[in-house]
Amino acid sequence: MAPSRAVYTTARAALRCSLPSSSPCLHHRRLISAYGYEQAKVLALSSLGEPKDVLHLHSHSIAPPHSDLLTLRFLASPINPADINQIQGVYPTRLAFGTSLGTTEPIAVGGNEGVAEVIAKGGGVQGLEKGDWVIMKNQGFGTWRTHAQTKAEEVVVVKGEDREGLRPEQVGTVSVNPMTAWRMLRDFVSLKEGEWFVQNAANSGVGRAAIQLGKLLGYKSLNIVRKRDGGMEELKADLTSLGADAVVTDEEFEAKDFRDRVKELTDGGREPIRLGLNCVGGPLVGSMAKHLAAGAHMVTYGAMSKKPVKLPTGLLIFKDIHFDGFWVSKWSEANPREKETCIKEVLKLTREGKFKDVPMSPVTWNHDTKQDELVSAVQGTLEGFRSGKGIFVFGNT
């Protein structure tokens, strides 16, 4: 049985009284209750809806681990669009509601990606040690939390040599966006060096990853971004610095004379565009497909515009264009070993300076961080152009 809140409060008070008020470690010591119970906080919901309406902080205790259990302290957990869609109830994978965290009404914990540190392990755990970093194997764990307990078989371990020189934010964002880009570039078309792919949402996490990984593989990229009132040239320069061969706005791409630009870029059509990556949907996808070579593949992995993809019949019949879908969660569940290999490869490229993580807007989550600040960070993911990916970075929890 977990110790009462009164016991925890007393333990915290005793800790404060045992240290001089000027002690530099006072605000950095990890607080645990009596009997070794961890005190955790989670960003939870008891019903589906808009994040600002349904998310709330919930506190609970975690018993010391036994057998094959691990106790984890989270280090960084990003806020991905798919996480928001789950909260809204419009994503194929449903949140897991339950009462295992000490509530009378079922709750679910938000977040699907992140990195945590092993702080304790049961006697039956092998191959993991205290201090190791881990990534969740499957979607749906609920990573917006300070601490958690899970079985060792549910995590991918990131040993010291794999994370050397990397920040938690870099490791915590490796399993969704870079993985999606890597698999789409490799699994649908055997592109040759010098051949092209075209993508929309090129400034997204997946888009930026595809630019860099494609360049490392010798591919060329035509990148489409949404037109914006300010900072357009800076954005184009940023993506070009990552390795983009051409960056255009959606308006430029859909202009009548853009076919001439494509011909110019591809050496008169001698360098075919054999792969398209779509995260937007709507009429833009049909325009992209018209520039694809015969037998090419258009891979859809998102639907930001919430508009259907319209397929030109002539392209299907006469050019044999293939329209595919890709969902990284499903791929990861079916290919756990390949996922671990991909994670290590991307982290290696990051350590070597060959792969840059997406710009981030960190939100520090400490023990005393208020609920409103955390909820606002999630809700803000839905609003306008952002300077970087929202990510919870855990401090003194």
Helices and strands as residue ranges (DSSP letters): H 5-17, G 34-36, E 38-45, H 51-54, E 55-62, E 69-78, H 81-88, E 108-109, E 115-121, E 133-136, E 147-151, G 152-154, E 155-158, H 160-163, H 168-172, H 177-187, E 196-199, H 205-216, E 220-225, H 232-242, E 246-249, H 250-253, H 258-265, E 273-278, H 283-289, E 297-300, H 313-318, E 322-325, H 328-334, H 336-351, E 360-365, H 371-379, G 380-382, E 389-394
